[in-house]
Amino acid sequence: MKKKILKATIVASFALIAGMNVYNAQKSDVMSGLALANVEALAHDENGFGCDNGCVSNGNGCECHGWFEYYKEYQWN
């Protein structure tokens, strides 16, 4: 009788642990909206003006989330 109870307890323990592992594996870690907004804001302003190439001085205009009359778009070599 005691052996049957011990076996049932061991089987139930393994089933419980396996179930918890499956449940934890199915949960997805999603960044909060605030964290995503912070990442986008930091990446957006890496070039100074928030453009793909950015604006540099000594030009005749640069459209970079607004018009900059005395700047030009930076050209990558």
Disulfide bonds with the S-S distance in Angstrom:
Cys51-Cys64 1.28
Cys55-Cys62 2.02
